[in-house]
Amino acid sequence: MAAQGRRGTGGTIAGFVLRLTRETIPATQSGFAEKLGVDLATVQGWESGRRPLAHMKAGALLNLRRQLPLLGADPGVLAFLDAAMDADRIIAAALHPPEAGHPHPLAEWVHTRDTAHMIAWALNGTTPPALAHRVRTPRRSTTPLAPLLPAQVRKDFFDHLRASAESADRTSDQGVLLHRQALYLSSYDRSPDATRWTAQALHSRRDVLAAHGWTPRWAGARSTAAALARLGDPEPLLTFIDRSMAEDDDAEAANLNYWAYWLGALPQAQASDHFMVDKTLSAFEPVALFRRLVQGIHQAPGYVDLYVHSLWALLAVCGWLPLAVPDAARSLGQEVDQLLSSDRISARAQRELSTMHYVLRQNCKA
């Protein structure tokens, strides 16, 4: 792809989030520039992505982050700025591959749901659920509703992901992480040919999916099963829950640790999947994880069984949560009632929902 076609994409997602943040103040671009003490062209460059926020000097970026809350910016939007910059960096690595000896961003750290949502927003226009009510219909038809990248850039990105997944050295922690995350993100490509490639690549990993309980390849199997569910094939995920997670203490702990990291209840950045093996479950805040699992269960129809099992497992080790977080417990109770009356969940999920229903009712009486 020509360099001209790639220009301006280096900070597109973070720039879009900054624009949303500015609009929550609310302020025009010129008013925003005046409040920050910069010229209008600088603000326009930030928001368009031509001047990526990640390229700012550390002190200047820190100062900007400190000023935004003081100006009245919505913290719920501002919270996505770091994930947006991460997403921009991952996309930039596809358009401008790192030099030899420099690790790929997907091999450097375990990315989170917020980063994945930012990437999906730029690739297929899917607004992150947490921002859906904050993205308003623009007053001018030229104002975009998403940081959607040009079609050729999206194609280049997915081509790079597939090549990275195929060439990753799966004998090292970095290579394993790169392969797992590149393959998972490939499932966001909705084009028919790409979907067939991704499904074939994922199904070829049946040896990973067939493992019982915890193994060093557990995280890869979980991502593979989740990606297949995204592509419309839920059976591998149901099999994974039954065979590779349920009734295995190490695997159950790994699942809760991974959920905590993915949903932001375990805030420390992780350079590999090894953090999942902590059976003490002491690294994350149970209340935060409980709230986020409850909030997410109705947003992920393809993953309902995984949410149900994870909530059941969390309540099994932290039975006090409904008393500590009564509002989330009430919301979960409503979801449980609806799911128990539906026919879209497995027999295992039905049993686990019945157990949760009993626990929640007992806590309501307490």
N, C-alpha and C positions, 0 to 999 in steps of 0.2 A: 504494500500500500504506500502511496506517495506520502512524503513527509507533510505536505500541505493538508492532506486529509486527516492526519493525526493531530495536527496543531490545535491547541485549545481544549484537549481532552484531559490534560494532566491534573486538573483540579475541578472538574465538572461537578462531581457529586458534593464535595465540601462546599463549593460555591453556591450550589442550589440550597443546601441546608443553611448556609449563612443568609441567603436571601429570605428564606422562611423565618429565620430568627429575627432578621431586621423587621419583617412585616408584623411580628408579634409585639414590637416595641410600642406603637407602630411608628415607622419613619420612612420617608422617601429616601432614595439613594443620596440625593444632595444633602438632606437633613442628617442622614446617618454619617456622611463624610464630615460634615461640620462638627457633629458631636464627638467624632473620633479624632478630629484634627488632621485629617488627610484630605487629599483632593478627590474630586468626583471620579476621575479616571481610575484611581486606585480601587475604589469600591466596585466600580464596573468591572475591572479586571479580576477582582476576587470572585465576584458572583458569576461571571461568565466562565471561570476556570482558566482564563488566559494567564492569570497570576495566581498559581496554586498557593493556597494557604500554607501547605506543607513546605513551601520554599521560603517562607518568611524566616527571618532570624528568630532564634528561640525566644529572646527577650521580647521582641515585638509581638510574636504570637501569644505569649503568656499575658502580655499587657492587654491584647485584644480580648482574650478569654476572660480576663478580670473585669473589663469594662462592660461587656455585654449584659451581665446580670444587673449591674448598677444602672443601666439604661432601661431596665424593665423587660428584658428579653425573657420569653417563656423558657423556663429551665427544661421542660419536657422536650422542646425542640433542640435547644442548645446541647443537650446530653448526647445527641447523635453526631456531633461534629467530629469527635475522635474516630468513630466508626466510619464516617464518610471519608476522612483522610486516609484511613487504612484501605478502604475500598478503592479509592483513587490510586493508591500505590500498587495494589494488586493488578488493577487494570493497566496501569502504566508499564508494569513489568512485562505484560503480554505484548504491548506495542513497541517497547524498547527493552528487549531481554537484558538481564544483568550481565555484566562482563564476567568472563571466566574467573572462578575463584570467589565470586560474590553469590551468596545464597538467594534463591527465589523467595519473595515474601511469603509464599504459601508453605515454604519449608522452614521459615524462621519462627513462627509462632502458631498456636492453635487459634483459629479465628472464631468469632462469636456469632450469635444469631444477628446482632445488630449489623455487623459487617456484611454478613450474607444478605440481609435485607437491603442494605445500601447497594450492593452489587446487583441484586435482582431488579431493583428500582431503575438502575441505569441500563440494564440489558433488556428488560421486557416491560418496563413501565408499571410494575406492580408496586403500589404505594405500601410502605410498611404499615401494618395495622395500627401501631402506636402513633402514627402521624396522619392517619386517614382523615380524622376530623379537623386537622390543622391545614390541610391542603385545600384551599378554596378555589372556586371557579374564578379565573382571572377577569379583571375588568376589561383588559385588552386581549384580543384573540391571539396576539403574538406572544403572550406570556405563557411559557410552558407549564404543564402540570406535573412534570417529572424530569429528572436529569437524564433523559433518554439519550444515549449515545447514537451517532450515525450508524446506519445499517452495516457499512463496511467495517467500522471499528468493532461492532458487536461480533461480526463474522470472524475477524482477525483474533479477537479475544478467545472465542470458543475453539478456534483452530489451535491456538496456543495451548489452551487447557488440555485438549486431547493429546497433543504432542507431548506435553509435560507429563501427563499421566502415563503414557506409553514408555517414555524414556527414563522415568524416575528410577534411581538406584534403591531398590527395596531391601538392601542389606544394611542401610544406615537409618538412624532415627529421622534425619532430615528427609531422606528419600521416601521413607514410609509416609511421613506427614504430607509431603508434596503430592505423592500419588493419591492418598486418601482425599485430600481437600480438592485437588484438581478434578478428580472423578466426580465428587459430589457436586461441585459447582457446574460441571458439564450438564447436569440434569436440568439446569435452568434454560438450556437451549431448546426452544419449542419447534424448531424446524423439523420436518419429518425425517430427513436423512440423519440429522444429528441425534434425534430421539432414538432411531434404530441403532446408531453406533453406540450411544451411551447404554442402552438396554443390553446390547450384546456384550459390551465390555463389563458391565456389572454382573450379568448372568454368568460370564466366564469365571467369576470368582466364587463359584459354588463351594470350592474347597474351604474358603474363608467362612462362608455362611454355615457350613456344616459342622463347625467346631462346637463342642459341648462346653458350657460354662466359660470361665475366664481363660483366655490365652493372650499372648502378646499381640495377636491379630484381632482381638475383640473390637477395638475402636474402628478398625477398617471394616469389619463385618457390620457393625451398627450403622456406619455411614452408608455402606452399600445397600443395606436393607431399607434405610430411610429414603435414599435416592430412588430406589425402585418403586417405593410407595408414591413418591412424587410423580413418577412416570405412569402411575395408574395400576401398578402391580403390587397389591398389599400383602400377598401371601408370604413372600420372604420375610417381611417384618413380623408377621404373626408367628412364623416358624422360629425366627430369631428370639422372640420373647419367650417362647416355650422351651427352646433347646439351649440357648446361649445366655439366658438371663435368669429366668425364674428358678428359685430354690438353690441358687449358687451364691453364697455370701459375697465372694469376691466380685462377681459380675453385677450383683445388685448394688454394691457400693460403687463400682465403676460407673454404672448408669446414673446414680444420683450425683456423683461428683461431676460427671460430664454435663448433666442437665444444669447444675449450679453454675458451671463455667459458661455454658452456652447462653443461659438466660441472664447472666450478669450478677448472680448471687455469690460468685467466687471471683472477686475483682482482680486478683493478681494475674498478670499475663503469664502464659505457660508456653515453654519452648518445645514441648513434646507431649505425647499422650501419657507419660508416666504418672502424672498427678492423679490419674483415675484410680490407681491401685490403693489409695489411702482408705483403709477400712474403718478408720476412726471417725470419718465424716466430720472432722473438726475444722476443715478449711473454709466451709461455707456457712452462711447464716440460714438455718432452717426456715425461719419465718419468711424471709425474702424468697426462698425457693418455693415454698408453699403458695405464696401469693401469685408468683409468676406462672407456676404450673396451672393454677386455677384460672388465671386470666387467659391462658393460651389454649385451654382444652376445647373451647368452642370455635377457635380460629383455625383449627387444623383437622379437617374431617378425615384426611388420609392417615393421620397419626393418632386417632382417638384411642386405639388400644394401647399404644405406647404411653400416652398421657395417663390413662387409667391405671396401668400397671405401676407407673412411676409414683403416682399419688398414693396408691395402695401401699407401696413399699416405704414411702416416706412416712406415712401415718403409722406403719408397723414399728418404726424405730423412734418416732416422735409423736406418740399418741396424744400429747398435750397440745398440739398445734390448734385444734378447733377451739379450745378454750382461750388460747393466746391470741387468736386472730378470728374472732367471731364473724366479722363481716365477710371474710374470705370463705369461712366455713358455710355460711348461709348461701353464698353464691355456688359453692361446690354442691351443696345439698340440692339446689335447683337443677344443676346440670346432671347430677346423679339420677334424679327423678325422671328427667327427660330421656336420658340414655337407657334407663331400665325399661322404659316403655317403647323403645325403638328396636329394630331388628338389624341394625348396622354394626353390631359389635360381636366379638367372638364369645364362645362359651366361657373362656377364662375371664374375659373382661366382665361378663355378666356376674360371675361368682365374686370377683373383686369389688364390683360396684355394690353388690348386696352387702358385703362386709363393711364397706365405707358407709353405706346407708345406715347400718346398725350403729356404727361408731358415732356418726354425726348426730343421730337421734339421741343416743345416750348422753352426748355432751350437751345437747340442747336442754335436756332434763336436769343437768347438773346445776 
